[in-house]
């Protein structure tokens, strides 16, 4: 029987689902558990942050190693209004200790001695911005942002339209509005609006909210039925003209909406998705991660009015798989703490040599709080092993799996693997029909007992390199082991 081989080249292979298993036994997929540092790395300590550090922020690590942060400085609570939220900037050498430079760019109460970068008038509001370095853009537009934008009241009366606006900058500090805003028009944008260039489809993709499932004005009483927050996806060839209508890619399903509730609860959708934090992994062709904030509200007053973060995976950015039995990926903290009410994952995880950092916002207040304490908010950091999103795990009794046929680079096999203290793993190379290749059998394989991000596989007589001339299968046998990814590398 002919087998169609999957061309993986030298790209990283994640266990987002069971597609890398042609057959398996004794193997389960396990969601990673990031360590959430209890103390925030950034707090509200400036007059223009009176209502706290907002939920929608972006951290980027530049090529020279500097960490840069664009964050929501919240001045008023509640819905968009004159001067509610501004975009502020901070920087760091280590991603932990941040400074807020006096940039002299935007006025606040008569002074430019602050770290604000947009919008340009303190009666305007900008909420939900994502900043992105666009390597395809000219130098004067290398940085892009996409944000919910609220003009001044007099501008609205003059015909300026609120909505989803785009800006560009040569350095991430000095911003200019794109022409023809808002773009797209009539787009729901009350979330962190995420976008990036997707090289898999050669287009910009944007993830935002969906008009069809939610009122434009959250101040209006939510008429539940088909009114709830959901995640939508649109695409554009040029970051100017976007596909419509918005494709819904995540909404509460029957398991979410029919989960058991306390007695006498209101008959209404009990959960929706506030944000999305979609991320396409740069080292893989088909690995997308979503970290949406799940907003829980099953009582008439929206109680419990809390948020935590779930994890979803996808091969195409459209069809998403809920992992970890829908348990929180990032949990809210203790009641009353700066992340005790709501936590929201921010975009763009940061990778170090051995770790992946996920920045997230925290707020001590509940979503339905009448007043909000800005001092009880912050930007937090969660830490996991590098790319520790999901692993293929075998317990003490052992397990194994065989991949589909793979076309690959002429290279060695590298594993992100944790064998603990008593675990082990071996690999056999087979031809496309499942026959072991001489010199690359289990008996020839050097047993791996490592806990390493880049463990190499080798065989006793033939070494580690294997020709990519013909498609192969990989057979993994392991015990008490977690395998996070594999790839062929030089």
Buried (B, 14 or more C-beta within 10 A) or exposed (E): EEBEBBEBEBBBBBBBBBEBBBEBEBBEBBBBBBEBBEEBBBBBEBEBBBBBBBBBBBBBBEEEEEBBBBBBBBBBBEBBBBBBBBBBBBBBEEBEEBEBEEBEBBBBEEEEEBBBBBBBBBBBBBBBBBBBBBEEBEEEBBBBBBBBBBBBEEBEEEEBEBBBBBBBBBEBBBBEBBEEBBBBEEBBBBBBBBBBBBEBEEBBBBBBBBBEBBBBEEEEEBEBEEBBBBBBBBBBEEBEEBBEEBEBBBBBEEEBBEEEEEEEEBEBBBBBBBBBBBBBBEBBBBBBBBBBBBBBBBBEEBBBBBBBBBBBBBBEBEEBBBBBEBEBBBBBBEEEBBBBBBBBBBBBBBBEEEBBBBBBBBBBBBBBBEEBBBBBBBBBBBBBBBBBBBBBBBBEEBBBBBBBBBBBBEBBBBBBBBBEEEBBBBBBBBBBEEEBBEEBBBEBBBEBBBBBBBBBBBBEEBEBBBEBEEBBBBBBBBBBBBBBBBBBBE
